[in-house]
Amino acid sequence: MTFLRSVAEKVLLVLALPVLFWCLGVLHFLLFGENPALTAAAGTLLFLLYLAGWFRFRAAVMMILAEIGIAVFFWRVTPVQRFAGTKWQTPWARRPGAGFPGGGKILFRDVRDFRYRTENDYTVRYADMTVDPERLSSVDLAVSYWDGLEAVAHTMLGFNFSDGKRLVLSMETRIPEGRSQDAVAGLFKQYEIIPVLGTPQDVFDLRIRYRGEDFYLYRTNVTPEQGRLILLAVARRLNGEREFYNTLTRNCSTSLAPLVEVAGKEPFRDLRVLLNGYSDRMLYERGYLKHREGESFSSLRNRSYVPGKSRGRAL
């Protein structure tokens, strides 16, 4: 029995090591405000407890209790608490909302419609847009590559209406003033994820014409009935609780997946939801993208490229 207990303790300590590194991230980014001295001091204490835990059971218990305490602190932090009084960068300064004025229509408030002269020189404009879900005719998927990596992209949905109105949904990282986005910091509740509602002239043109991203626009097989369900889910989400961004679990693609599933599409259980640069291929394989009979994904992708400042990317 003593031998089994010793083995169990050692296994627990091995499992506790990656948790320890995660705890250091919580201490650095969330508790100590990225103060390296305090993080170093707390980290040294945790590592000393960890090392002592291999020889003293009480030290191991203290270290594991410390990890549990840090985890409880982390999970109890809410966006309202974390970002009270935060001034957001201009592109994400306003959070859109939704209302239901009657007649089955949806009023989307603070739809972004910036007018750009360059990527960083623009006129700030917002507008309210009332749409009739019964007039929804099609739903588009946009995939935009900005950093030269095939595996990473930004995904968006476009809603097209028979009366000519067009609305874009882009789940984006809401970044405070004076900060820049960092993938590691994004694991530790440093940003919100915000549903940006905008016009194609804003959200799409910014990436195509002014950032020179490699941009692909696909027509989906989502029916108007399914699209209305997605649109209603978007409206409800706008009025829901604020959410933290997470680099892995709650980003532009993982946040769109539940909306698509609302329409009766099967849940996404595919690694390409995380490696979202391959999400268009995944959706093509699942039959979600419109294409010509017998058309390969390579052909569809080439046809779906939207020319701008960039030259596209070869498969």
C-alpha positions in Angstrom: 0.0 0.0 0.0 2.9 2.4 0.8 4.4 1.7 -2.6 1.2 2.4 -4.4 0.7 5.6 -2.5 4.2 6.7 -3.4 3.6 6.0 -7.1 0.3 7.9 -7.0 2.1 10.9 -5.4 4.8 10.9 -8.1 2.2 10.7 -10.9 0.3 13.6 -9.3 3.4 15.7 -9.2 4.2 14.9 -12.9 0.7 16.0 -13.8 1.0 19.1 -11.6 4.0 20.4 -13.5 2.2 21.8 -16.7 -0.5 23.2 -14.3 2.3 25.0 -12.5 3.4 26.7 -15.7 -0.2 27.7 -16.4 -0.4 29.2 -12.9 2.6 31.3 -13.6 0.8 32.8 -16.6 -2.2 33.6 -14.4 0.0 35.2 -11.8 1.9 37.2 -14.5 -0.9 38.4 -16.7 -3.9 38.5 -14.4 -2.9 38.9 -10.8 0.3 40.9 -10.8 -0.4 43.0 -13.9 2.6 41.7 -15.8 5.0 42.7 -13.0 8.0 40.4 -13.6 9.4 40.8 -10.1 6.3 39.7 -8.4 5.8 36.9 -10.9 9.4 35.7 -10.3 9.0 35.7 -6.6 5.7 33.8 -6.6 7.1 31.4 -9.3 10.2 30.7 -7.3 8.1 29.8 -4.2 5.9 27.5 -6.2 8.9 25.8 -7.8 10.5 25.3 -4.4 7.3 23.7 -3.1 7.2 21.6 -6.2 10.7 20.3 -5.8 10.2 19.8 -2.1 7.1 17.8 -2.9 9.2 15.0 -4.3 10.6 14.4 -0.8 7.9 15.8 1.5 4.3 14.9 1.1 3.2 18.1 3.0 5.0 20.3 0.5 3.3 18.6 -2.4 -0.1 19.1 -0.7 0.7 22.8 -0.2 1.8 23.2 -3.8 -1.3 21.5 -5.2 -3.6 23.6 -2.9 -1.8 26.7 -4.2 -2.6 25.6 -7.8 -6.2 25.0 -6.9 -6.5 28.4 -5.3 -5.0 30.1 -8.4 -7.4 28.1 -10.7 -10.4 29.2 -8.6 -9.3 32.8 -8.8 -8.9 32.5 -12.5 -12.3 31.0 -13.2 -14.0 33.5 -10.9 -12.8 36.6 -12.9 -15.5 37.9 -15.2 -15.2 40.3 -18.1 -17.2 42.9 -16.3 -14.7 42.8 -13.4 -11.6 42.6 -15.5 -12.4 45.4 -17.9 -14.3 47.9 -15.6 -13.4 51.4 -16.8 -11.3 50.0 -19.8 -10.9 52.3 -22.8 -11.0 50.2 -25.9 -9.1 50.8 -29.2 -11.3 52.6 -31.7 -12.2 49.7 -34.0 -13.8 47.9 -31.1 -14.9 50.9 -29.0 -18.6 50.2 -29.5 -20.3 46.8 -28.8 -23.2 46.3 -31.2 -26.7 45.5 -29.8 -30.0 44.1 -31.2 -33.7 44.8 -30.7 -36.9 43.6 -32.0 -39.1 46.5 -33.2 -42.0 44.2 -34.3 -43.2 42.6 -37.5 -40.5 39.9 -37.1 -37.8 42.4 -37.9 -34.4 42.8 -36.1 -32.8 46.2 -35.4 -29.0 45.9 -35.2 -27.5 48.9 -33.4 -24.0 50.3 -33.9 -23.2 48.5 -37.2 -19.7 49.6 -38.1 -19.3 51.4 -41.3 -15.9 53.1 -41.2 -14.6 54.9 -44.3 -10.9 54.2 -44.8 -8.2 56.3 -46.5 -5.5 53.9 -45.2 -5.5 51.0 -42.7 -5.0 53.4 -39.8 -6.5 56.6 -41.2 -10.3 56.4 -41.3 -13.6 58.2 -40.5 -15.5 56.6 -37.6 -19.0 55.8 -38.6 -21.8 53.7 -37.1 -25.3 53.2 -38.2 -28.4 51.2 -37.1 -29.7 48.6 -39.6 -33.2 47.1 -39.5 -33.4 43.8 -41.4 -36.2 41.4 -42.2 -35.1 37.8 -41.7 -37.7 36.8 -44.2 -35.8 38.6 -46.8 -32.5 36.8 -46.1 -31.4 35.1 -49.3 -28.0 33.6 -48.7 -25.1 33.3 -46.3 -21.4 33.7 -47.2 -18.2 32.5 -45.6 -15.1 34.8 -45.8 -11.6 33.5 -45.0 -8.8 36.0 -44.9 -5.1 35.3 -44.4 -3.0 38.1 -43.0 0.3 36.7 -41.8 1.5 34.3 -44.6 0.6 31.2 -42.6 -1.6 28.7 -44.4 -2.9 27.3 -41.1 -4.1 30.6 -39.6 -6.8 32.9 -41.0 -9.7 35.1 -39.9 -13.2 33.8 -40.7 -16.4 35.8 -41.1 -20.0 35.4 -42.1 -21.9 37.6 -44.6 -25.7 37.8 -44.6 -27.3 38.9 -47.9 -30.9 40.1 -48.2 -33.2 40.3 -51.2 -33.7 44.1 -50.6 -30.0 44.7 -51.2 -28.9 45.0 -47.6 -25.7 43.2 -46.6 -24.4 42.5 -43.1 -21.1 41.0 -42.0 -20.4 39.3 -38.7 -16.8 39.2 -37.6 -15.8 37.8 -34.2 -12.8 39.8 -33.2 -10.3 40.4 -30.3 -11.3 43.5 -28.4 -8.0 45.1 -27.3 -7.6 47.8 -24.7 -5.9 51.1 -25.6 -2.1 50.9 -25.4 -2.0 47.1 -25.8 -1.3 44.8 -28.7 -2.6 41.4 -29.3 -0.4 38.5 -28.1 -1.1 34.8 -28.5 0.2 33.9 -25.0 -1.6 36.7 -23.2 -4.7 35.6 -25.1 -4.8 32.5 -22.9 -5.1 34.5 -19.7 -8.2 36.7 -20.0 -6.4 39.7 -21.3 -9.0 40.6 -24.1 -12.7 40.3 -24.8 -14.1 38.7 -27.9 -16.5 41.0 -29.5 -19.0 40.3 -32.3 -18.4 43.1 -34.8 -21.3 43.8 -37.1 -20.4 45.8 -40.1 -20.9 46.6 -43.7 -18.8 44.8 -46.4 -17.4 48.2 -47.3 -15.9 48.3 -43.8 -15.1 44.8 -42.7 -14.2 43.2 -46.0 -12.6 46.2 -47.8 -10.4 46.9 -44.8 -8.8 43.5 -45.3 -8.9 43.4 -49.1 -7.9 46.9 -50.1 -6.0 48.4 -47.2 -4.3 45.5 -45.5 -3.6 43.5 -48.6 -4.8 40.2 -47.0 -5.4 37.1 -49.1 -9.2 37.1 -49.1 -11.6 34.3 -50.2 -15.4 34.6 -50.3 -17.6 31.5 -50.6 -21.3 31.1 -51.0 -22.6 28.5 -48.5 -25.3 26.0 -48.8 -27.1 27.4 -45.8 -30.7 27.7 -46.7 -32.7 31.0 -46.0 -34.5 29.2 -43.2 -31.3 28.0 -41.6 -29.8 31.5 -42.2 -32.6 33.1 -40.3 -31.9 30.8 -37.3 -28.3 31.9 -37.4 -29.3 35.6 -37.6 -31.6 35.3 -34.6 -28.8 33.5 -32.7 -26.5 36.4 -33.5 -29.1 38.9 -32.2 -29.5 37.0 -29.0 -25.8 36.7 -28.5 -25.3 40.5 -28.9 -27.6 41.0 -25.9 -25.9 38.2 -23.9 -23.1 38.3 -21.4 -19.7 39.6 -22.4 -17.0 36.9 -23.0 -13.3 36.6 -22.8 -11.2 35.9 -25.9 -9.1 32.8 -25.7 -6.4 32.1 -28.3 -7.3 28.4 -28.5 -10.9 27.9 -27.3 -12.8 31.1 -28.0 -11.5 32.8 -31.1 -12.9 34.0 -34.5 -13.7 30.5 -35.7 -14.6 28.6 -32.6 -17.1 31.4 -31.7 -18.7 31.1 -35.1 -19.1 27.3 -34.9 -22.0 27.3 -32.4 -23.9 29.8 -34.5 -23.7 27.5 -37.6 -24.7 24.6 -35.4 -27.9 26.5 -34.4 -29.1 26.0 -38.0 -29.1 22.2 -37.6 -25.6 21.6 -39.0 -23.6 18.9 -37.3 -21.2 19.9 -34.5 -17.7 20.7 -35.6 -15.4 18.0 -34.2 -12.4 18.7 -36.4 -9.0 20.1 -35.6 -9.4 22.5 -38.5 -11.8 24.6 -36.3 -8.6 25.6 -34.4 -6.3 25.6 -37.5 -8.9 27.8 -39.1 -6.8 28.5 -42.3 -8.1 25.1 -43.3 -11.7 25.7 -42.4 -12.8 26.4 -46.0 -11.5 23.0 -47.0 -13.2 21.3 -44.0 -16.6 23.0 -44.9 -16.2 22.0 -48.6 -15.6 18.4 -47.6 -18.7 18.5 -45.4 -20.8 19.9 -48.3 -21.4 23.3 -46.8 -20.0 25.4 -49.7 -21.7 25.9 -53.0 -19.7 24.6 -55.9 -20.1 23.4 -59.5 -20.9 19.7 -60.0 -17.7 17.7 -59.7 -15.7 20.8 -58.9 -12.5 20.3 -56.9 -11.8 22.4 -53.8 -8.7 23.8 -55.6 -10.9 25.1 -58.4 -13.5 26.5 -56.1 -10.9 28.3 -54.0 -9.3 29.9 -57.0 -12.7 31.2 -58.2 -13.5 32.5 -54.7 -10.4 34.6 -54.4 -11.2 38.4 -54.2 -8.4 40.4 -55.7 -7.1 43.4 -53.8 -3.6 44.6 -52.9 -2.4 41.0 -52.6 -1.9 38.3 -55.2 -3.7 35.4 -53.5 -2.0 32.2 -52.4 -1.5 29.1 -54.4 -2.6 25.7 -53.2 
